[in-house]
């Protein structure tokens, strides 16, 4: 039986790391009988945290999906990561969620990662309810968490409950909608007894309810009028006001409980049904359903309707070396049947959908069709990637792709064996298909494989997956800085190669004029030969000899750049001259010129934009200056500053880790190559000494 669109919910559970997202999600699934047992993160029985890397660290690394039915609603639930290294997964999940449950810790309130995730939810206009977790823990305080939420996140938070005891004395909640008390069993069963409100809490409950009624009534004109007239507002009308306020983002209703002990979770599940949007409520509010017809370039709109042409957005890819590739997508319009053909409008290819699945953690439940509002997976789509749009071939539409993620930390990965080296590029391509926030390339100068990601743990986890999934054993090392060499002075030298060993000899004679070029100009070869002193057929060999010699400078063996070489004189032998002889002569002359032309080392300089809280601005600017950086300016933003600077690459290779420590994980930055600059003399000697040591150890 088809579930009506107004009874579908797509929600993400979001919060900072350690707030209890997975524990809450497991309790929700258990209460709805979607799982037989109450999964735990600590004993590795969680349905949603199933990767070995998650078991090892006791944190969520990937977004995990499940679904449940509760009181007439079908809810797709996405458990998301909360640690800063893995927030790309959280961002991508919020793109396809209509609503979100924001978890606050009753102990620590709002943390930095919560602020970042809140910004993602704002970006995608996701409707939210809040749940204050860990009410059973020492130092727990519901109202402190609510105050923190209002101050830090700048929202209007409406308490929908008051606690019956706190910390070790937490026994249940008073529901302000119904003015009933719910006492929970202490066995994680979720069972409760409904009782009258304790006399000691009755006065507070009535005062809090009056404030709640006033806030909910403001969201609906009819309720506002009833409230101002002093008329009684029913519980159903209050629920309508709560829903309207959430959908219009006028306030955030706040609930409470203990996910670990399964206390208060059922009331939150009721609130999800009542308050968070169905696909019909979302419609085109977020603009996600507005796309472009890839054939005409004109705007195309898809309404959430079973009768509309099929359209879906791929938000996640999972690749398993044994079972293959799964593409996870949210269906926005129409109906998709298994064994049908769809059009990937992003890549202009058709794909055959053989099987469709609902995700249940790591398990798959096969279904015959998916319709608007569903989140499903399709197996073995060859040409479809994360961020692609799938649609009806006869009615194409392409939705906006994800914004690319800026990597902040790069390491060199060194394969341990030749076999590992051969496997790394193919394995990394699959890993990057799963995780678009990774970058992988080979540095042409240092010849190292470079892996870039969001942070240290992100890269470590990626290396662990590389070994577990694809058998590639590699180690992370700090990458070498791609220094270069150039010259300061203008010199003229002779490069002559003469060899006689019986029979035909080798003879090449070149005169080279070498001078520096402006920074960033690369290399320029000038043919100034007149009178045929060097025959035309040998001149390309001279240029080739110079170019090959430039691959290894005389100071440290770094490539030579920003130099002009002019061939202006020379001589040849009618029998002994050859292309090889002139190539060697040019190489000899170039190396001699480098020694005489005051060679120097150049270092790459990075352009950085560093966003930091106002109270850390001075610390960050002082730190940039200590790294030989040049501050270009600072632009104020809401509660933060964006510092623009130029800093040598050698000083910021591990900047992601340093900035995290300096700002309490509240700072973020982007970095890109800007230009090369001459290394100060006092540092050049250190670089030269290090290069000599490396050469000696390599012998």
C-alpha positions in Angstrom: 0.0 0.0 0.0 1.4 3.4 -1.1 2.1 5.8 1.8 0.7 9.2 1.2 3.2 12.0 0.8 1.9 13.9 3.8 2.8 11.0 6.0 6.5 10.8 4.9 9.4 12.4 6.8 13.0 12.6 5.9 15.1 13.6 8.9 18.8 14.0 9.9 20.0 13.7 13.5 22.6 16.3 14.0 24.9 17.6 16.8 28.5 17.9 17.9 30.5 14.7 18.3 29.7 12.7 21.5 26.3 14.3 22.0 24.5 11.0 21.5 23.2 11.1 17.9 23.7 7.4 17.2 22.4 6.4 20.6 19.3 8.4 20.1 18.8 7.0 16.6 19.1 3.5 17.9 16.5 4.2 20.6 14.1 5.6 18.0 14.5 2.5 15.8 14.0 0.2 18.7 10.9 2.0 19.9 9.4 1.7 16.4 10.3 -2.0 16.3 12.5 -1.3 13.2 15.2 -3.2 15.1 14.9 -6.1 17.6 17.6 -4.9 20.0 18.6 -1.6 21.3 22.0 -1.1 19.6 24.9 0.4 21.6 28.0 2.2 20.3 30.2 1.1 23.2 29.7 -2.6 22.7 29.8 -2.4 18.9 26.2 -3.6 18.6 25.0 -0.4 16.9 23.0 -0.9 13.7 24.2 2.5 12.3 27.9 2.6 13.4 29.0 -0.6 11.6 32.3 0.3 10.0 35.5 -1.1 11.8 36.9 2.4 11.8 33.8 3.6 13.7 34.1 0.7 16.2 37.8 1.6 16.8 37.2 5.3 17.6 33.6 5.0 19.0 32.5 7.8 16.7 30.3 8.1 13.6 32.4 8.6 10.5 29.8 8.1 7.7 26.2 9.0 7.5 24.0 5.9 8.0 20.4 5.4 7.0 17.4 3.5 8.3 13.7 3.9 8.3 10.8 3.3 10.6 7.0 3.5 10.9 5.5 5.4 13.8 1.9 6.2 14.4 1.0 6.4 10.7 4.2 8.1 9.5 7.1 6.6 7.5 10.3 8.2 8.6 13.7 7.9 6.8 16.3 8.7 9.5 19.9 9.7 8.7 22.5 9.4 11.6 25.2 11.9 10.8 28.8 12.4 12.0 29.5 15.3 14.5 33.3 15.5 14.5 34.8 18.3 12.4 36.8 16.0 10.1 33.6 14.3 8.8 31.1 17.1 8.6 31.0 16.8 4.7 28.8 13.7 5.2 26.5 15.7 7.5 26.3 18.6 5.1 25.4 16.3 2.2 22.8 14.5 4.2 21.1 17.8 5.2 20.7 18.5 1.5 18.1 15.7 1.1 16.5 16.0 4.6 13.3 18.0 5.1 13.9 18.2 8.9 16.4 17.6 11.6 16.6 16.7 15.2 19.3 18.8 16.9 20.8 17.2 20.0 22.2 19.3 22.8 24.1 17.9 25.7 22.5 18.7 29.0 26.1 18.9 30.4 28.0 20.9 27.8 25.3 22.6 25.7 26.2 24.0 22.3 29.7 23.2 21.0 31.6 24.5 18.0 30.6 21.6 15.7 27.0 22.3 16.5 27.4 25.9 15.2 28.9 24.6 12.0 26.2 22.0 11.5 23.6 24.7 12.3 25.0 26.8 9.4 24.6 23.8 7.1 20.9 23.4 8.2 20.4 27.2 7.6 21.9 26.9 4.1 19.5 24.2 3.1 16.5 25.7 5.0 16.0 22.6 7.1 13.3 22.7 9.7 14.4 21.7 13.2 13.3 20.4 16.6 15.8 20.0 19.5 16.4 17.3 22.1 18.4 17.9 25.2 20.1 14.6 25.8 22.0 13.1 28.8 19.5 14.4 31.4 20.5 11.5 33.6 24.1 12.5 33.8 25.9 14.4 36.6 25.7 18.2 36.2 22.9 17.9 33.7 20.7 21.0 33.3 17.8 21.3 30.9 17.3 25.1 31.2 21.1 25.8 31.0 21.2 24.0 27.6 18.1 25.9 26.4 19.7 29.2 27.4 22.9 28.2 25.7 21.0 27.4 22.5 19.3 30.8 22.4 22.5 32.7 23.1 24.9 30.9 20.8 22.6 29.8 17.9 20.5 33.0 18.1 17.2 31.2 17.9 14.0 31.3 19.9 13.9 28.1 21.8 10.5 26.9 23.3 10.7 24.3 26.1 7.9 21.8 25.5 8.7 19.9 28.7 10.1 20.3 32.2 12.2 17.6 33.9 11.1 15.5 36.8 14.5 15.5 38.6 17.9 16.0 37.0 21.2 14.1 36.9 20.9 10.9 39.0 17.4 11.9 40.1 16.0 12.2 36.5 12.9 10.1 36.4 10.8 11.5 33.5 9.2 14.6 32.1 6.2 16.8 32.4 4.6 17.3 29.0 3.5 20.9 28.8 1.1 20.3 25.9 -1.1 17.9 27.9 0.1 18.8 31.4 0.8 15.1 32.1 3.8 13.6 33.9 5.6 10.6 32.3 7.7 8.4 34.6 10.1 6.1 32.7 11.3 2.6 33.6 15.1 2.5 34.3 15.7 -0.5 32.0 16.0 1.2 28.6 12.7 -0.4 27.5 11.1 3.0 26.8 8.1 2.0 28.9 6.5 4.6 31.1 3.7 5.4 33.5 1.4 8.4 32.9 0.7 10.1 36.2 -0.4 13.4 37.6 2.2 16.2 37.9 4.0 16.2 41.2 2.7 19.0 43.5 6.2 20.5 43.8 6.3 21.0 40.0 2.7 21.9 39.3 3.1 25.7 39.7 6.2 25.8 37.5 4.5 23.6 34.9 1.5 25.9 34.7 3.7 29.0 34.3 5.9 27.3 31.7 2.8 26.1 29.8 1.4 29.7 29.7 4.7 30.9 28.1 4.6 28.0 25.7 1.0 28.6 24.7 1.8 32.3 24.0 4.7 31.3 21.8 2.9 28.6 19.8 -0.2 30.9 19.3 2.0 33.5 17.6 2.8 31.2 14.8 -0.8 31.0 13.6 -3.1 34.0 13.0 -6.3 32.1 14.1 -4.6 31.0 17.3 -3.2 34.4 18.0 -6.7 35.8 17.9 -8.0 33.1 20.2 -5.2 33.8 22.6 -5.7 37.5 22.7 -9.4 37.0 23.2 -8.7 34.7 26.2 -10.3 31.7 24.6 -9.3 28.2 25.4 -6.8 26.7 22.9 -7.0 22.9 22.6 -4.1 20.5 22.5 -4.6 19.8 18.8 -4.6 23.5 18.1 -1.3 23.8 20.1 0.2 21.0 18.0 -0.9 22.9 14.9 0.8 26.0 16.2 4.0 24.1 17.0 4.0 22.6 13.5 3.5 26.0 11.9 6.2 27.6 13.9 8.7 24.9 13.0 7.8 25.0 9.3 8.2 28.8 9.2 11.3 28.6 11.4 9.9 31.1 14.0 11.1 29.0 16.9 12.6 25.6 17.9 10.6 23.4 20.2 12.9 21.7 22.7 12.3 18.3 24.2 14.5 16.3 26.6 15.5 12.8 27.9 18.2 10.2 28.0 18.9 8.4 24.7 21.0 5.8 26.6 18.2 4.9 28.9 15.5 5.4 26.3 13.7 8.1 28.3 11.7 10.7 26.6 12.5 9.3 23.1 8.9 8.3 22.3 7.6 11.9 22.9 10.3 13.2 20.6 9.1 10.7 17.9 5.6 12.1 18.3 7.1 15.6 17.8 8.9 14.5 14.6 5.5 13.4 13.2 3.8 16.5 14.3 6.3 19.2 13.5 8.8 18.2 10.9 7.9 18.6 7.2 6.6 16.1 4.7 7.8 16.4 1.1 4.5 18.3 0.4 5.4 20.9 3.1 8.9 21.4 1.6 7.8 21.6 -2.0 10.0 24.2 -3.6 10.6 26.2 -0.4 14.3 25.3 -0.4 14.7 25.7 -4.1 16.2 22.2 -4.4 13.5 21.2 -6.8 14.4 24.0 -9.2 16.8 22.7 -11.7 17.8 23.2 -15.3 16.8 21.2 -18.4 20.2 20.1 -19.7 18.9 20.0 -23.3 17.6 23.5 -23.4 19.3 25.3 -20.6 16.0 26.6 -19.3 14.7 26.3 -15.8 12.9 23.1 -14.9 10.8 22.6 -11.8 9.8 19.3 -10.2 6.8 19.2 -7.7 6.6 16.5 -5.0 4.0 14.4 -6.7 3.7 10.8 -7.5 2.3 11.7 -10.9 5.1 14.1 -11.9 8.1 12.9 -14.0 10.7 11.0 -12.0 13.6 13.0 -10.6 16.1 12.2 -7.8 19.4 13.5 -6.4 22.4 11.2 -5.5 23.8 12.4 -2.2 26.1 9.5 -1.2 28.0 6.6 -2.7 29.1 3.4 -0.9 31.7 1.1 -2.5 32.3 -2.4 -1.1 35.0 -4.5 -2.8 32.8 -7.5 -2.5 29.2 -6.3 -3.1 30.1 -3.4 -5.4 28.8 0.1 -5.7 25.6 1.6 -4.1 24.3 5.0 -5.1 22.0 6.5 -2.5 19.4 9.1 -3.7 16.4 11.0 -2.5 13.4 10.8 -4.9 11.9 14.2 -5.3 9.1 13.5 -7.8 7.4 10.6 -9.6 7.8 6.9 -9.2 10.8 4.7 -10.1 10.4 1.0 -10.7 13.2 -1.6 -10.5 14.3 -2.8 -14.0 13.8 0.6 -15.5 16.1 3.0 -17.3 16.9 6.5 -16.0 18.8 9.4 -17.4 21.8 10.9 -15.5 21.4 14.5 -16.5 24.7 15.5 -14.9 26.8 13.3 -17.1 24.5 12.8 -20.1 24.3 9.0 -19.8 21.5 6.5 -19.3 21.6 4.0 -16.4 19.8 0.7 -15.9 18.2 0.4 -12.5 18.2 -3.4 -11.8 17.6 -3.4 -8.1 16.3 -0.9 -5.5 16.9 -1.1 -1.8 16.0 0.6 1.5 19.1 1.0 3.6 18.9 -0.5 7.1 22.3 0.4 8.4 24.7 -2.0 6.6 21.8 -4.2 5.5 19.7 -3.8 2.4 16.0 -4.4 2.1 15.0 -4.9 -1.6 11.9 -3.1 -2.9 10.3 -3.1 -6.3 9.7 0.7 -6.5 10.5 4.0 -5.0 8.4 7.1 -5.1 8.6 10.8 -4.2 9.8 11.3 -0.7 11.7 8.0 -0.5 15.4 7.6 0.1 16.7 4.5 -1.6 19.8 2.9 -3.0 20.5 1.4 -6.5 23.3 -1.1 -7.1 26.1 -1.0 -9.7 25.4 2.3 -11.6 28.5 2.6 -13.7 28.6 6.3 -14.6 26.7 7.9 -11.7 28.5 9.8 -8.9 27.6 11.7 -5.8 26.0 15.0 -6.7 24.4 13.7 -9.9 20.7 14.0 -10.9 18.7 11.0 -12.1 15.5 11.6 -14.0 13.0 10.5 -16.6 14.8 10.4 -20.0 11.8 12.0 -21.6 11.7 14.9 -19.1 15.3 15.7 -18.2 16.2 18.0 -15.2 19.6 18.6 -13.5 19.6 19.9 -9.9 22.5 21.9 -8.6 25.5 19.7 -7.6 27.3 19.9 -4.3 29.7 22.7 -3.7 33.3 21.3 -3.6 34.9 20.9 -0.2 38.2 22.6 0.4 40.9 20.3 1.7 43.0 21.7 4.6 45.7 19.1 5.2 47.9 17.1 2.9 50.3 14.1 3.5 52.5 12.1 1.3 51.5 8.4 1.3 54.4 6.0 0.8 53.4 2.5 -0.4 55.3 -0.2 1.5 55.9 -2.5 -1.4 55.9 -2.3 -5.2 52.6 -4.3 -5.2 51.1 -1.6 -3.0 52.3 1.1 -5.3 50.6 -0.4 -8.3 47.3 -0.8 -6.4 47.2 2.7 -4.9 45.8 4.8 -7.8 42.9 2.4 -8.6 42.0 2.0 -4.9 42.2 5.8 -4.2 39.9 6.4 -7.2 37.2 4.2 -5.5 37.9 5.8 -2.1 37.4 9.3 -3.6 34.2 8.2 -5.2 32.8 7.4 -1.7 34.4 10.4 -0.2 34.5 13.5 -2.5 36.2 15.5 0.3 39.5 13.6 -0.5 42.0 14.7 -3.1 44.8 12.5 -4.5 47.5 13.3 -7.0 51.2 12.6 -7.7 53.5 15.6 -7.3 55.5 15.9 -10.5 58.5 17.5 -8.8 58.8 15.4 -5.7 57.3 12.3 -7.3 55.3 11.7 -4.1 51.6 10.5 -3.9 49.8 13.3 -2.0 46.6 12.7 -0.2 44.6 15.8 0.9 41.7 15.8 3.3 39.8 17.8 5.9 42.0 16.9 8.9 44.4 14.4 10.5 41.8 11.9 11.6 40.1 12.1 8.2 43.4 11.1 6.5 44.2 8.3 9.0 40.7 6.8 8.6 41.1 6.9 4.8 44.4 5.1 5.0 42.8 2.4 7.3 40.0 2.0 4.7 42.6 1.8 1.9 44.2 -1.2 3.6 41.0 -2.9 4.8 39.0 -2.6 1.6 41.7 -2.8 -1.1 44.7 -4.3 0.6 47.0 -1.3 0.0 49.5 -0.9 2.9 50.8 2.7 3.0 52.2 5.1 5.5 51.6 8.8 6.0 54.5 11.2 5.9 54.8 15.0 5.9 55.1 15.9 2.2 58.3 17.5 0.8 58.0 21.2 0.0 58.4 21.6 -3.8 61.3 24.1 -3.7 62.8 25.4 -6.9 66.1 27.2 -7.8 66.9 30.2 -10.0 69.7 32.7 -10.5 70.2 36.3 -9.5 73.0 37.4 -12.0 73.6 37.6 -15.7 76.6 35.5 -16.9 78.1 34.2 -20.2 79.8 30.8 -20.3 81.2 28.3 -22.7 80.0 24.8 -22.6 82.3 22.5 -24.7 82.3 18.8 -25.0 85.1 17.1 -26.9 85.8 13.4 -26.8 88.2 11.3 -29.0 88.3 7.6 -28.5 89.5 6.2 -31.8 87.4 6.5 -34.9 84.8 9.1 -35.0 84.8 11.4 -31.9 82.3 13.8 -30.2 82.4 17.5 -30.5 80.0 20.3 -29.5 80.8 23.9 -28.5 78.3 26.4 -27.2 78.4 29.8 -25.7 75.4 30.6 -23.5 74.1 33.9 -22.2 72.1 33.3 -19.0 70.0 35.8 -17.1 67.2 35.8 -14.6 63.5 36.3 -15.6 60.7 37.9 -13.5 59.2 35.5 -10.9 56.7 33.1 -12.5 57.9 33.5 -16.1 59.3 29.9 -16.2 61.9 29.4 -19.0 62.8 31.1 -22.2 65.3 29.8 -24.8 66.6 32.3 -27.4 68.4 31.4 -30.6 70.9 34.2 -31.4 73.2 32.2 -33.7 74.3 34.1 -36.9 76.6 33.0 -39.6 76.0 29.3 -39.1 78.7 28.9 -36.3 76.3 26.3 -34.9 74.3 24.4 -37.6 70.5 24.7 -37.5 70.0 21.0 -36.9 71.9 21.1 -33.6 70.1 24.0 -32.0 67.1 22.0 -30.8 69.6 19.6 -29.1 71.1 22.6 -27.3 67.7 23.6 -25.9 67.0 20.0 -24.9 70.3 19.8 -23.1 69.5 23.0 -21.2 66.0 21.8 -20.3 67.3 18.5 -19.0 70.0 20.2 -16.9 67.3 22.5 -15.4 65.6 19.5 -13.9 68.2 19.5 -11.2 69.8 22.7 -9.8 73.3 22.8 -8.3 72.3 23.8 -4.7 69.9 21.0 -3.7 68.8 19.4 -7.0 65.5 21.3 -7.2 64.2 22.2 -10.6 65.4 25.5 -12.1 62.9 28.2 -13.1 62.5 31.8 -14.1 65.6 31.9 -16.4 66.4 33.0 -19.9 69.1 31.1 -21.9 70.4 32.6 -25.1 72.7 30.6 -27.5 74.8 33.3 -29.2 78.0 31.6 -30.3 79.8 28.2 -30.7 81.6 26.0 -33.1 81.3 22.6 -34.7 83.3 19.8 -36.4 82.1 18.6 -39.8 82.7 14.9 -38.8 82.6 14.7 -35.0 79.7 17.0 -34.2 76.3 15.4 -33.4 73.0 16.2 -31.6 74.2 14.3 -28.6 77.5 16.2 -28.4 75.7 19.6 -28.5 73.2 18.4 -25.9 76.0 17.4 -23.5 77.9 20.7 -24.2 74.8 22.8 -23.5 74.2 20.9 -20.2 77.8 21.4 -19.1 77.6 25.1 -19.9 74.3 25.5 -18.1 75.7 23.9 -14.9 78.8 26.1 -15.0 76.6 29.2 -15.4 74.5 28.2 -12.4 77.6 28.2 -10.2 78.6 31.7 -11.4 75.2 33.4 -11.5 74.5 33.5 -7.7 71.9 30.6 -7.5 69.1 30.9 -4.9 66.3 28.7 -3.6 62.7 29.6 -4.2 59.8 28.5 -2.0 56.1 28.3 -2.8 53.9 30.9 -1.1 50.2 30.1 -0.3 47.3 32.4 -0.3 45.2 31.8 2.8 41.8 32.8 4.0 41.4 32.0 7.7 38.0 32.5 9.4 38.3 32.8 13.2 36.1 34.0 16.1 36.5 37.6 17.1 38.2 36.7 20.4 41.0 34.7 18.5 41.8 37.3 15.9 44.9 38.6 17.6 46.3 35.2 18.3 45.9 34.1 14.7 47.4 37.3 13.3 50.4 36.9 15.6 50.8 33.3 14.6 50.7 34.1 10.9 53.4 36.8 11.4 55.6 34.2 13.3 55.3 32.0 10.2 56.9 34.7 8.0 53.4 35.5 6.7 52.2 38.7 5.2 48.7 39.9 6.4 46.7 41.3 3.5 43.7 42.3 5.6 40.8 41.2 7.7 37.1 41.3 6.9 34.5 41.2 9.7 31.6 38.7 9.6 28.9 37.8 12.1 30.9 37.0 15.2 34.1 36.3 13.3 36.9 37.7 11.1 38.3 36.4 7.9 42.0 37.0 7.7 43.7 37.1 4.3 47.4 36.4 4.2 50.3 35.1 2.1 52.4 32.5 3.9 55.3 30.2 2.8 54.1 26.6 2.3 56.8 25.2 4.5 55.3 27.1 7.5 51.7 25.8 7.1 52.0 22.2 6.1 50.4 21.2 9.4 48.4 24.4 9.9 45.0 22.5 10.1 46.1 20.9 13.4 47.7 24.1 14.7 44.6 26.2 14.0 42.4 23.7 15.6 44.5 23.9 18.8 44.7 27.7 18.7 41.0 28.3 18.3 39.4 25.3 20.1 38.4 23.9 16.7 36.4 27.0 15.9 38.7 28.2 13.0 38.5 27.1 9.4 40.7 28.1 6.5 41.2 27.6 2.7 44.6 27.7 1.0 45.8 27.8 -2.6 49.1 28.3 -4.3 50.0 31.9 -5.0 53.6 32.3 -6.3 57.2 31.5 -5.6 59.5 33.8 -3.6 63.2 33.7 -2.7 64.0 31.9 0.6 65.8 34.0 3.2 69.6 33.3 3.3 69.5 31.9 6.9 66.9 29.3 5.9 68.6 28.4 2.6 71.6 27.0 4.5 69.3 24.7 6.5 67.5 23.5 3.3 70.9 22.9 1.6 72.2 20.9 4.6 69.0 18.9 4.8 69.2 18.1 1.1 72.8 16.9 1.5 71.8 14.7 4.4 69.0 13.2 2.3 71.4 12.5 -0.6 73.9 10.8 1.8 71.2 8.6 3.4 69.9 7.6 0.0 73.3 6.2 -1.1 
